């Protein structure tokens, strides 16, 4: 999967294997081995490629179909609900074992956004 994503990203940018190899400071042959699956890229190479293409490493590895890097994702009730539930339980604001619903998490996100806006 990673070799397919590497090739897809490179071709979308209209770059050659030589272009990417230079950016990674490796030989074209080494890069070609990554794209053909003959070798697996190191974590450093995967990270460098993700940063260069402005995608997530999980996308590159085939763990998700969403290429958005984590630092560029907007919080949603589905993604922050479990985090908010845990935080509120730790602070003693939630007494039961029921997780926040998506609706409750959405309301808390609206409140947090309003507080943040009021502080500007």
N, C-alpha and C positions, 0 to 999 in steps of 0.2 A: 504494500500500500504506500509506504513512504516514497518509494522510487517513483510511483505514479504521480504523487503530489509534487515531488521535486520537479519533475519534468513539466507538469501542468503549470506550475508557478513560473518556471523559467520561460516557457513558451508564451505565457500571457504577457510577460514583460518584453517579449521579442529579444531575448538574450541567448547567446550561445553557451555551450558548456565551457568554452574557454573564458568567456566573460565571468561566469560564476566561479570558476576555478581560480581566476586571478583575485577575485574579491575574497575568496576563502584562503588564499595563499597556499594553494595545493596545485598539483598537476591536473591537466584536463583528463588524463587517464584515470586518476584517482576519483575525480568527480564522476566520470563516466561509469565507474564501477558502482558508485552509489545509485545512479539512475537506472542501471541495469540490474540492480539487486545482487551483484557479485560480492559487494561489501556493504556493511551497515555503517552509516555515518556515526561519528561519536556524538556525545551530548553537546559538545562545544560547537560542532558543525551544525547540528539541528538548531541550536539556539541562534547561531549566527544567521542561518537561512531565515528563520522566523522573524528575526529583527529586520533583516534586509527586505523581506517581502511584506513586512508589517502584518503578520498573521500569527496565530497561536501555534505553539509547538504541538498542542493536541491535534490541531487541524493537520499539520504536516505529518504527524504520526498516524493519522487515520482514526483517531479516537472520537472525533466529532466532525460534522459537516459544516460547522460554523467557523469560518476563518478569523473572526474577530478576536484580537488579543484581549486577555482578561482585563487589562488596564483601560480598555476602551469600551467595555461593555457597560451598558446602562443597567442599574439595578431594577429588577422586576419583583413583584410580590412572590413569584415562584422561587426566585433565587435567594431573596433575603428573608423569606418567611422562616426557614429553619434557623438561620443565624439570629434573627430577632427573638424567636422563641427561646433559644438557648440563653441569650443575654438576659432576657426578662426573667427567666427562671432563676438564673444565677443571682440576680439582684433582688429576688423575692417578690417580683410583681406578678408572677404567674404561679398559682398554687397547684393547679391540676396538671395532669400529664397530657392534656390535649394540645397539639401544636396549633399555632395561629393559622387561621384560614387564609386563603389568598386575599380575601376581601379585607380582613383585619390587617394583614401585612401591607396592603395597598393604602389603607387609611393611615397607618403609621408612616409610610413613605411620604404621603402628602403632608402630614404634620411636620416631619423632619425637613422637608423642602421649604415649607412656610417659615419655619424657625430660622433656617439658614438664610433665606431671602430677607427676613426682617433684621438680620444681623449685619447686612451689607451696608 
